[in-house]
Amino acid sequence: MQPVDKYLKLPRHLLPPAPDAYLVGGAVRDLALGRQPADYDVAVPGDAQRFARFLADRAGGGRVVELGREAFALYRVVSATGVWIDITPLQQNDLETDLHTRDFTINALACRLDSGEIIDPLAGMKDLQRRMVRMVSAANLQNDPVRLLRAHRLAAVLDFQIAPATDRAIHRYAHLIRNAAGERIWTELQSMLDCPTAADRVRAMADDGLLTALLPELTPLRDCGPDRHHAYDALTHTLKAFKALEELLFKPAQQLPPAAADFVAGLAPPARHALQLAMLLHDIGKPDSRAKGPDGAYHYHGHAASGAQLADSVLRRLRAPNRIRNAACFLIRHHQRPLHLFLNYSTRAEGRFFRVCGAQTPSILLHAIADTMGKKPPPTPAQDPLQAFLSDRLTHYVTEIQHRRREPPLLTGRDLIDHFGLKPSARFAQLLDAVEEARLAGQLRDKPSALRWMKALLNNQH
Ligand SMILES: Nc1ccn([C@@H]2O[C@H](COP(=O)(O)OP(=O)(O)OP(=O)(O)O)[C@@H](O)[C@H]2O)c(=O)n1
């Protein structure tokens, strides 16, 4: 933390001589911590629109955009340099009242724009020093239940702890999270998933009950208990696997061979989010009948297809973007394929695996590696042939298969008609998939060999 006690050094674009205008909330918190604020919120008594115009003029011709009205008035000043400053009227025209309506003490800070003086009625600066997320009041959490999740998100982003009384309040009011709008939940969840410490927060959410309140579909996993095949209940396994995935995603060089590590380091956030959500939800769904224990009770994992279906409705409820939802559901549906490939390996089966999983192959393999690491005792690649197999497949995919996939197919439907006199039918797709699988498996490299191979296949089928 920077040596701020009573005064904060404000950025230049916030320095008009404006008595009674305050920088408030997260920007004050971030500046005090020496972090770059994502945005700036300014609260003023009285006419927020007039102040916004005044600030825009001072900023050398910035634009003012009206985003809210009346009780929720909000004017966004977009400066010529692209900085956003949101102007709102102070709650009840009073700074102290305004700060007391906020979520956490570290966000209930204000800084006078004219002097840089910090106003801190709830000892938020002390909590910044202690690295604590502390509620302003339990009533404020009840009034806006998305704050329950914000507590964990802020703790993840800032690497803070949640104060014990706040944690107890989260436990008490966890059920209220169901009343929060999906869009707001997604915003918080997404920013939590971007943190390399999200797994510890997700575990803390499991402990204080917020996780199952948010995702009741995880409750059967917690309640099934360990069985003779699994040392953990399925929720504990999920949390351990989620943590293992985080290590793979955020410290790939320590976990994977170089080529695979480079690939993982370059994964775009939506691909990472899909993988993280798939891991969290991979064992939900109708219990898999193959997982029935000797006592007749269902244990452990959900059936992958029904899990994918259920995950689809969970992710719709959370308003995850379509692209992330579809990718996560695909991963859940196919997450057991790497294990099946390991148990029934053939070159042909591997070609099929690469064809079916397509561009999601690396994610499915990463999922499988983390899933295995979430079991007890967590194996290392050196000890465990499955781990070594998965890691080898990942390297093979990123160094070879992904390039091979971009090449045009060796045969088309036209070839089946011209060379073999076949009539177009549903069988075409199967035949062309078979050629593609053989090509991905490295068995076919050019068109003449593909034609010979097809001829043999057709002869065999007759
Ligand atoms: N549910 C909420 C959301 C926001 N706030 C208040 O509004 C401020 C701005 O909110 P937002 O921009 O969403 O979050 P930040 O705290 O600024 O955090 P970040 O910049 O990391 O998004 C917060 O600091 C907090 O004072 C609140 O009390 N309750």
The ligand as a Gaussian input file, in Angstrom:
#p B3LYP/6-31G(d) Opt

LIG

0 1
 N      -23.447000      -4.124000      -5.499000
 C      -22.706000      -3.028000      -5.311000
 C      -21.908000      -2.561000      -6.372000
 C      -21.149000      -1.418000      -6.146000
 N      -21.191000      -0.777000      -4.962000
 C      -20.418000       0.457000      -4.739000
 O      -20.150000       1.066000      -6.007000
 C      -18.750000       1.154000      -6.231000
 C      -18.413000       0.924000      -7.702000
 O      -18.821000      -0.375000      -8.082000
 P      -18.120000      -1.211000      -9.230000
 O      -17.560000      -0.279000     -10.254000
 O      -19.061000      -2.274000      -9.646000
 O      -16.968000      -1.986000      -8.491000
 P      -15.623000      -1.477000      -7.882000
 O      -15.678000      -1.534000      -6.408000
 O      -15.248000      -0.173000      -8.509000
 O      -14.617000      -2.634000      -8.256000
 P      -13.945000      -2.907000      -9.654000
 O      -13.313000      -1.621000     -10.056000
 O      -12.938000      -3.961000      -9.326000
 O      -15.048000      -3.375000     -10.549000
 C      -18.142000       0.142000      -5.293000
 O      -16.814000       0.443000      -4.957000
 C      -19.069000       0.241000      -4.096000
 O      -18.777000       1.377000      -3.333000
 C      -21.965000      -1.276000      -3.929000
 O      -21.981000      -0.702000      -2.846000
 N      -22.715000      -2.385000      -4.129000

